[in-house]
Every structure is written in structure tokens, then in C-alpha cells.
Amino acid sequence: MGLGGCIILIAVGAILTFATDWHMHGVNLTVVGLILMAVGLIGVATFSGIARRRRVVMPPTPVVEEEPRHHHHHRVDDYSDGYGV
């Protein structure tokens, strides 16, 4: 049962407890409504506790730093590889 089901239980329980004046032989609708609200509240508390524990923390993405590119503009005379001057 998810969070929506718990909220529905609380709403139905509140309707039975506070908004109805039906009388059924052998059934106290006020007590049934209180039980439904209590179960709904327990469900909401349980659901929120589980949801809080399930938070996924994504690891930070590694930053890849590029080496600076050196742009050397050499003239033909600047090359000294041992061949020629």
C-alpha cells in the first residue's frame, strides 16, 4: 500500500467517524473510522520513513581537466633538430 492508499484510509476513517450518523447493529462506525485513521497514519509514517532511507545520493562526477595546449608558432629557422643549421 502506497502513500495514496494511506491517505484514502485516513479520509474514509474520518468520514465514518465525523460525517456519518448511520447506526448498524453490532458495528460501531466511529470505532471503525478511528481504526482506519490510525492504520492510515501508521502507513504514512512507515512510508515516509522508508522513503527517507531510500534517497539515492549520486556520486559526484569526476572532473577531467585537460592539459593546457601550448600553441607554439615556430618559424622554419627555429627548428634545431641537428640537420642543418
Residue, then its C-alpha position, 0 to 999 in steps of 0.5 A: m500500500g502506497l502513500g495514496g492508499c494511506i491517505i484514502l484510509i485516513a479520509v474514509g476513517a474520518i468520514l465514518t467517524f465525523a460525517t456519518d450518523w448511520h447506526m448498524h447493529g453490532v458495528n460501531l462506525t466511529v470505532v471503525g473510522l478511528i481504526l482506519m485513521a490510525v492504520g492510515l497514519i501508521g502507513v504514512a509514517t512507515f512510508s515516509g520513513i522508508a522513503r527517507r532511507r531510500r534517497v539515492v545520493m549520486p556520486p559526484t562526477p569526476v572532473v577531467e581537466e585537460e592539459p593546457r595546449h601550448h600553441h607554439h608558432h615556430r618559424v622554419d629557422d627555429y627548428s634545431d633538430g641537428y640537420g642543418v643549421 
